[in-house]
């Protein structure tokens, strides 16, 4: 999150890369391993929340750039 305050040009690309990393890790955990059997529905809900927060941070960075909060 520190990169957002340093440079508004890097805010969205860095968050996009972070979101891609989250999606890769999540897809590996639940589609290529037996994490659902180990963690159950609670683990699935937690991973969905992590992805949702990542998407919301990406939208927030876009809003902050458009509103010039990061000048």
N, C-alpha and C positions, 0 to 999 in steps of 0.2 A: 504494500500500500504506500510505502514511502516514495516509490517511483512516480506515483500520481501527483504528489505534491511538488516534485522536482521538475517534471517536464510534462506539459499537457500533450505534446506530440507523441510521447511514448505511452501514455496512459491506456488508451484503448488497445493498441497492439500487444502490450504486455498482459493485459487482462484477457485478451483473446487466446494468447498462448497458454495462459494459466487454465482457462476453461477447457481448452483442448486436452491439456494434461489431465484435468479432472475427469473428462469423459473417457479418455483412454484407460485410466486407472479403474474407473467404475465399470466399464464394459469388461475389462479383464477379470475383475473381482466377481462379477455375477454371471458372466457368460462363458468364461473359460476355466473357472474353478468351481469348487463346491461351497462357495461362501454363503449361499442362501441356506444350505443345509446346516451350516455351522451357526450362523448368526440369526437366521430366521427373518421374519417380517420386520422386526425392529431394525436390523441392519440395512434392509432395503429402504426403509423410511429414512434412516439417517443419510444414506447415500443420495437419495432424492433431494433431501434438504441441502446437502452440500452443493449439488449441481444447481439447484434453484438459487441459492445464495450467490454462486458464481455468475449466473445469468443476471441477477439483479445488480450485482456490482458492475457488470459490463454496461447495463443501461444507465446506472448512476454515473459512471465515468462519462458516458456520452452526454448526459444532461449537464454535468458539471462543465464540460468543454463548451457546450452550446450556450450556457448561461454565463460563461466567462468567469467561473468561480476559481479557475486555476491560472489566473493571469500572474 
